[in-house]
Amino acid sequence: MVVRIEHATGQQAGLVELMVKPVVAPVLTAALRERGWAIRQ
């Protein structure tokens, strides 16, 4: 897995980029959505 995080100091938003094997992507996507994350693929 590769993780990249971008954020702006003092802001309430940021970007987290996760690069995972295709086989785990659906499970990870579902788990993140269940926890309120917005997913863009």
Secondary structure, 3 states (H helix, E strand, C coil): CEEEEEECCCCCCEEEEEECCCCCHHHHHHHHHHCCCCCCC
